[in-house]
Amino acid sequence: GTIGFIAAMWLTNLTGNKASVNMFYISALAAFILGIYSFTLPQCPPQRLIDKDVSFAKKLGLDAFKLFGTYKMAIFFIFSMFLGAALQLTNMYGDVYLSEFGNMPEYADSFVVQKSTLIMSISQFSETAFILAIPFFLKRFGIKQVMLISMLAWVLRFGFFAYGDPSFGGTILIIMSCIVYGMAFDFFNISGSLFIETTTDSSIRSSAQGLFMMMSNGFGAFFGGIISGQVIDTYFTLNGVRDWHNIWLAFAAYALVIAVAFSVLFKHKHNPEEVANVSH
């Protein structure tokens, strides 16, 4: 998925279609080709792992919601939503932020502005690299500490953006922001998934993983997009001009508050063997 993400970013930027209707034609064509290709795949009938007489709610995976009755799981899912909002902030505004430097004559023809999507793709390259480091960090520091590292990486992600610009020094900060993104994204998503694997019963584990995705990429993305847009329009936009410096500082402060609150509220004792013992 990440490789496809990078390919799409490079294709649209290098062909000059990153901000035109043509990028939707490109994605539609790719989806059509993928759809045709899927018919050539071998038959994979679903496994019937649930008895026919179980409740309809269980068939839908709704039994995973009972995990909210456990303090530690409830805290985890709530903070998953908060981190999902952080991800939405960078997905929605990262490229827009770089592109708007084009409104400044001194930066209009800079590489950062002209190839903003290529610059942002460094984030995805970093994502593929940091995923390889997760086993070391998990064994050394444990799931909670790795999640905290992710949250602090979000602080750096937004903080570096706040002081970045297309100048040489500013470009270095933008690149550093893209590099720490890999840690910010991977460390919570992967360690969070492993946390569910090691703390939930096998009978609801798949549903719990789905709930994790719903909280982060569903509710987190939705509320993050809606609320951040209202905050930016209300407090950080004057005469149609966005104050990106303070926008990113506000996002960094948001991530820092999340990290501090999580460190206090989430209780989890590190067991070096828990990840090694993951089973289905």
C-alpha positions as CSV (number, residue, x, y, z in Angstrom):
1,G,0.0,0.0,0.0
2,T,2.8,2.4,0.9
3,I,4.6,1.7,-2.4
4,G,1.4,2.4,-4.3
5,F,1.0,5.6,-2.3
6,I,4.5,6.7,-3.4
7,A,3.9,5.8,-7.0
8,A,0.7,7.8,-7.2
9,M,2.3,10.8,-5.6
10,W,5.2,10.7,-8.0
11,L,3.0,10.1,-11.1
12,T,0.6,13.0,-10.4
13,N,3.4,15.4,-9.5
14,L,5.8,14.6,-12.3
15,T,3.1,14.7,-15.0
16,G,1.8,18.0,-13.6
17,N,-1.6,16.6,-12.5
18,K,-1.3,16.9,-8.7
19,A,-3.9,19.6,-8.5
20,S,-6.0,19.0,-11.5
21,V,-9.0,16.9,-12.4
22,N,-6.7,14.6,-14.3
23,M,-5.5,12.9,-11.1
24,F,-9.0,11.5,-10.7
25,Y,-9.0,10.1,-14.2
26,I,-5.6,8.5,-13.4
27,S,-7.0,7.0,-10.1
28,A,-10.1,5.8,-11.9
29,L,-8.1,4.1,-14.6
30,A,-5.9,2.4,-12.0
31,A,-9.0,1.2,-10.1
32,F,-10.5,-0.2,-13.3
33,I,-7.3,-2.1,-14.2
34,L,-7.1,-3.4,-10.6
35,G,-10.8,-4.5,-10.8
36,I,-10.2,-6.4,-14.0
37,Y,-7.1,-8.0,-12.6
38,S,-8.9,-9.2,-9.5
39,F,-11.0,-11.5,-11.7
40,T,-7.9,-13.5,-12.5
41,L,-7.1,-14.2,-8.9
42,P,-7.7,-17.7,-7.5
43,Q,-10.9,-18.5,-5.6
44,C,-10.7,-17.7,-1.9
45,P,-13.9,-18.7,-0.2
46,P,-14.4,-17.2,3.3
47,Q,-13.8,-19.4,6.3
48,R,-16.9,-20.0,8.4
49,L,-15.4,-19.6,11.8
50,I,-18.7,-18.5,13.5
51,D,-21.5,-20.8,14.3
52,K,-24.8,-20.3,12.5
53,D,-26.7,-19.8,15.7
54,V,-24.7,-16.8,17.0
55,S,-26.3,-13.4,17.3
56,F,-26.4,-11.0,14.4
57,A,-24.4,-8.5,16.4
58,K,-21.6,-11.0,16.9
59,K,-21.6,-11.7,13.2
60,L,-21.1,-8.0,12.6
61,G,-18.2,-7.9,15.1
62,L,-20.1,-5.6,17.4
63,D,-19.2,-7.7,20.4
64,A,-15.8,-6.0,20.3
65,F,-17.4,-2.9,21.7
66,K,-17.5,-4.6,25.1
67,L,-13.8,-3.9,25.3
68,F,-14.7,-0.3,26.2
69,G,-15.8,-1.7,29.5
70,T,-12.1,-2.3,30.3
71,Y,-10.3,0.8,31.4
72,K,-7.0,0.1,29.6
73,M,-8.7,-0.8,26.4
74,A,-11.1,2.2,26.5
75,I,-8.1,4.5,27.0
76,F,-6.3,2.9,24.1
77,F,-9.2,3.2,21.7
78,I,-9.9,6.9,22.7
79,F,-6.2,7.8,22.1
80,S,-6.3,5.9,18.8
81,M,-9.0,8.3,17.7
82,F,-6.8,11.3,18.8
83,L,-3.8,9.9,16.8
84,G,-6.1,9.3,13.9
85,A,-6.9,12.9,13.9
86,A,-3.2,13.8,13.9
87,L,-2.7,11.7,10.8
88,Q,-5.6,13.4,9.1
89,L,-4.0,16.8,9.8
90,T,-0.9,15.9,7.9
91,N,-2.8,14.2,5.1
92,M,-5.1,17.2,4.6
93,Y,-2.7,20.1,4.9
94,G,0.9,18.9,4.3
95,D,0.9,19.4,0.5
96,V,-1.3,22.4,0.7
97,Y,1.1,24.1,3.1
98,L,4.1,23.5,0.8
99,S,2.2,24.6,-2.3
100,E,1.0,27.9,-0.7
101,F,4.7,29.1,-0.5
102,G,4.1,29.6,-4.2
103,N,2.2,32.8,-3.3
104,M,5.5,34.3,-2.2
105,P,7.4,35.6,-5.2
106,E,10.8,34.5,-3.7
107,Y,9.6,30.9,-3.4
108,A,7.2,30.6,-6.4
109,D,9.7,28.7,-8.6
110,S,11.4,26.7,-5.8
111,F,11.7,22.9,-5.9
112,V,9.7,22.6,-2.7
113,V,6.7,24.4,-4.3
114,Q,7.0,22.8,-7.8
115,K,7.6,19.3,-6.5
116,S,5.8,19.5,-3.2
117,T,4.2,16.1,-3.6
118,L,7.6,14.5,-4.2
119,I,8.9,16.2,-1.0
120,M,5.9,14.8,0.9
121,S,6.6,11.3,-0.4
122,I,9.7,11.3,1.7
123,S,7.2,10.6,4.5
124,Q,6.1,7.3,2.9
125,F,9.7,6.3,2.2
126,S,10.4,6.9,5.9
127,E,7.4,4.8,6.8
128,T,8.8,1.8,4.9
129,A,12.1,2.2,6.7
130,F,10.9,2.7,10.3
131,I,8.6,-0.4,10.1
132,L,11.8,-2.4,10.0
133,A,12.9,-0.9,13.3
134,I,9.7,-1.7,15.2
135,P,10.8,-5.1,16.5
136,F,13.9,-3.6,18.1
137,F,12.0,-0.8,19.8
138,L,9.2,-3.0,21.0
139,K,11.5,-5.5,22.6
140,R,13.7,-2.8,24.1
141,F,11.1,-0.3,25.3
142,G,7.7,-2.0,25.3
143,I,4.4,-1.2,23.6
144,K,3.5,1.8,25.8
145,Q,6.9,3.5,25.3
146,V,6.8,2.9,21.5
147,M,3.3,4.5,21.4
148,L,4.7,7.5,23.3
149,I,7.6,7.8,20.9
150,S,5.0,7.9,18.1
151,M,3.2,10.8,19.8
152,L,6.3,12.7,20.4
153,A,7.3,12.1,16.8
154,W,4.0,13.8,15.8
155,V,5.1,16.8,17.9
156,L,8.3,17.0,15.9
157,R,6.4,16.4,12.6
158,F,4.3,19.4,13.2
159,G,7.0,21.5,14.9
160,F,9.5,21.1,12.0
161,F,6.7,22.1,9.6
162,A,6.1,25.2,11.6
163,Y,9.6,26.5,11.0
164,G,10.1,25.1,7.5
165,D,10.2,27.0,4.2
166,P,11.7,26.6,0.7
167,S,15.0,28.2,1.8
168,F,17.9,25.8,2.2
169,G,17.6,25.6,6.0
170,G,13.8,25.5,5.9
171,T,13.9,22.7,3.4
172,I,16.1,20.7,5.8
173,L,13.4,21.1,8.5
174,I,10.7,20.0,6.0
175,I,12.7,16.9,5.1
176,M,13.2,16.2,8.8
177,S,9.5,16.5,9.4
178,C,8.9,14.0,6.6
179,I,11.5,11.6,8.1
180,V,10.0,11.6,11.6
181,Y,6.6,10.9,10.0
182,G,7.6,7.3,9.5
183,M,8.1,6.9,13.2
184,A,5.0,8.8,14.1
185,F,2.8,6.7,11.8
186,D,4.4,3.2,12.2
187,F,5.1,3.2,15.9
188,F,1.5,3.7,17.0
189,N,-0.3,1.8,14.3
190,I,1.9,-1.3,14.5
191,S,2.4,-1.4,18.2
192,G,-1.3,-0.7,18.6
193,S,-2.2,-3.7,16.5
194,L,0.2,-5.8,18.5
195,F,-1.3,-4.5,21.7
196,I,-4.7,-5.8,20.6
197,E,-3.2,-9.1,19.6
198,T,-1.6,-9.6,23.0
199,T,-4.5,-8.4,25.2
200,T,-7.7,-9.6,23.6
201,D,-9.4,-13.0,23.4
202,S,-9.0,-14.8,20.1
203,S,-12.7,-15.0,19.7
204,I,-13.0,-11.2,19.2
205,R,-9.5,-10.3,18.1
206,S,-10.4,-9.7,14.5
207,S,-13.3,-7.5,15.5
208,A,-11.1,-5.6,18.0
209,Q,-8.6,-4.9,15.2
210,G,-11.5,-3.6,13.1
211,L,-12.6,-1.4,16.0
212,F,-9.0,-0.1,16.2
213,M,-9.1,0.9,12.6
214,M,-12.6,2.5,13.0
215,M,-11.4,4.6,15.9
216,S,-8.3,5.8,14.2
217,N,-9.1,6.0,10.5
218,G,-12.8,6.4,10.9
219,F,-13.8,8.6,13.8
220,G,-10.3,10.1,14.2
221,A,-10.1,11.0,10.6
222,F,-13.6,12.4,10.5
223,F,-13.5,14.6,13.6
224,G,-9.9,15.6,12.9
225,G,-10.8,16.9,9.5
226,I,-14.0,18.7,10.6
227,I,-12.6,20.3,13.7
228,S,-9.2,21.3,12.3
229,G,-10.9,23.0,9.4
230,Q,-13.1,25.0,11.7
231,V,-10.2,25.9,13.9
232,I,-8.0,27.0,11.0
233,D,-10.8,29.1,9.4
234,T,-11.7,30.7,12.7
235,Y,-8.4,31.4,14.4
236,F,-5.6,31.1,11.8
237,T,-7.0,32.6,8.6
238,L,-7.2,36.3,7.8
239,N,-8.4,37.6,4.4
240,G,-8.0,34.2,2.9
241,V,-4.4,33.8,4.0
242,R,-3.5,31.0,6.4
243,D,-1.0,31.5,9.2
244,W,0.8,28.2,8.7
245,H,3.5,28.8,11.3
246,N,0.9,29.0,14.1
247,I,-1.3,26.4,12.6
248,W,1.5,23.8,12.8
249,L,2.5,25.0,16.3
250,A,-1.1,24.5,17.4
251,F,-1.0,21.0,15.9
252,A,2.3,20.3,17.7
253,A,0.8,21.5,21.0
254,Y,-2.2,19.1,20.4
255,A,0.1,16.2,19.9
256,L,2.1,17.1,23.0
257,V,-1.0,17.2,25.2
258,I,-2.0,13.8,23.8
259,A,1.4,12.4,24.7
260,V,1.4,13.7,28.2
261,A,-2.2,12.6,28.9
262,F,-1.5,9.1,27.4
263,S,1.7,8.7,29.6
264,V,-0.4,9.4,32.7
265,L,-3.7,7.6,31.8
266,F,-2.5,4.5,30.0
267,K,-1.2,1.8,32.3
268,H,0.7,-1.0,30.7
269,K,3.6,-3.0,32.1
270,H,6.3,-3.9,29.6
271,N,6.8,-7.7,29.1
272,P,9.7,-8.3,26.6
273,E,8.2,-11.7,25.7
274,E,4.6,-10.5,24.9
275,V,5.3,-9.6,21.3
276,A,7.2,-12.8,20.6
277,N,4.2,-14.8,21.9
278,V,1.6,-13.3,19.6
279,S,-0.7,-16.1,18.2
280,H,-4.0,-16.4,16.4
